[in-house]
Amino acid sequence: MPTPTRGPRLGGSPAHERLMLANLATSLFKHGRITTTETKAKRLRPLAEQLITKAKRGDLHARRQALSVVRDKDVVFTLFDQIAPRFSNRQGGYTRIVKTGPRKGDAAPMAIIELVEELEVAAPAAPRKAARKAAKADSIAVLAGDEADETPAAKAADEDAAEAKAADEADEAKDEETKA
């Protein structure tokens, strides 16, 4: 937890400020984005980024440090198991502050603070793995001397093509129904 700055504080006392920032961090990790005043968002950003960095470390000490700030165990679990892996390739800058208009009641400058969505590298699709297994089965069949009309890979490829064709026909039928 960063030490409070000099001058006026967000809540009146340093203890209240720490509690407010902890609650804001909890809400940010629970919902992914929150709307608050610009000042609170700017004060929350370093705390949230420190907690994400600790979560990326992932050891027991880091988990206990995060629990000392964020008191909700479910949110800490989400932070360590879902949020931190998203930012494994990122060295910092996990949050974004977007300024919005003034608040209606007291014209306080408002902002949205949100977690930056990391672009995930697309994992190889499962059909590719199935195709590799089918090709291996074909090579084993050929080496074993099985001279069947259709190899297992060819059968699997035919079944996949038939499923894809049926799905395309169903999509076209739905499109025609919506147009009519």
N, C-alpha and C positions, 0 to 999 in steps of 0.2 A: 504494500500500500504506500503510495507516495506521500511524503509529508505535506501537510496543508501549506498553502502559500500564505504570505503575509497579507495583511489588509483584510477587507471584508470577506467573510466566508459564505458559502452557499446556504448553510442552515443556521448559523449563529454561533456554533461552537465547533471546534475541530472534531469532536466525537460525532456530532450530528452530521457533519459533512462526510466523514468516513462512512457512516451508515447509509446516507443518501446515495453515495457513489457505489457502495456495495449493492444496494437495491437496484440501482440503474443497470449495473453490470449483470445482475441476475436476470433482469427483464430482457436485456439485450441478447444474452445467450439463449434465453428461453424462446424468444420470438424472432430473433434474427434482425429486427429493426425496431427502433422506438422513436417516437417524436417527443422532443423535449426542448428546453431553451438552448440557445447557442452556447451560453456560458457553461451550462451543465454538460453539454455534448463535448465541448473542448476539454473540460476537466475529466470526463469519463474516458476519453480516447486513450491516454497513456495507461490507465489502469487496465482497461480491456485488452490492450495489446500485450501488456506484461503477463496477464493471465493466460492468454493464448500461447505465448512463448513458453510458459511453464507447462502448459498442457501438451505442447509439442515434445517436451522433454519426457513426459509420461511416467516418471518414476514416483515412488511412494511419497518422497519428501515434497515433490511438486504438487501432488494431489492434496497433501495436507495443507500446504501453503494456500492453495486455491480454496480449500474448505474453510480456511480462517477468514476469507473475504466473502465468498459466496456460500451462504449457510445452507442452501438447498442441495441435498445430495444428488437428486435427480438431474439438476442443472449441471453439477460438476461432472456427473457421468456423461451427459450429453457433450459437454465441453471437451472432455478427454477422448471420447470414443467416436464422436461424429464431427465436431468442429475442427479440432486440431489436425486430424488426417487430411482435411481439405486443404490446409495451408502448409503441408509438409515441404513443398518446393518453394515456398515464399519466405523471404527473409524479413519481412516486416510489412507494415501498411495493411493490416488486416481489416481496418474499419474505414468507412467513408462518411463524411459529414456533408449533407446537402442542406443548404439554407432554404427555408421556406418563408412565407410572408409573416407579418406580425400577428400575434395572437389577438383574437377579437376583443377580449375583455379588457386587457391592460396594455395592449400593443407591444408586448415583450417579443423580441426577435426569436423566432422558432427555427428549429433545425431537425432534420432526420439523421440519426446516426444508425448505420447498418453495417453488417458484416459484408465484406467484399466477396462476391461469388467467384470462387476459383474455377477456372476452366479445367475440367477433368479430362485426362487423356482417355480416349475411348478404348475400352478393353476389347480384345478380340472376341468376336461373336461366337456363341456356342455352336452354330452350324459348321463353322470352320473346323472345330475340334471333332465334330461328328464325321466330317468329310475326311479328316486325317485318319480316323479310326477305320473308316470304310476302305480307304486306300490301302491301309496296312492289312486289312482282312483280304483284299484282292490279291496283294502280293503273296500273302501266305497261301491263298488258294492256288495261285499259279505255281508256287514252289512245291506245293504238295501234289501237284499233278491233277487237280480237280479241273476237268474241262467241261464245266457246266455251261449252259447257254448264257445265263446271266450270273455275274459275280455279285456278291453282297453289296458292293459299292454301287454298281449299276442299278440294283433294285432300290437302294436307298435314294439314289439320285432321281429315279423315276417317281418314287413316292413324294419326295420333296417338291418336284415339279408339279405333280398333280395337286398337292396341297396349296401351292402358290397360285395355280390357275383357279382353283375353287375360291380362294380368298379374293382374287381379282374380280371374278364374276359376281361374288356377293357384294363387293364394293360398288361395282357398276350398277347392280340392281338397286342398291340403296340410293345412289345418285339419281337414278331415273325416277324413283318414288318421290324424292324430295322436289324434283323439278315439276312433277305432275300435280 
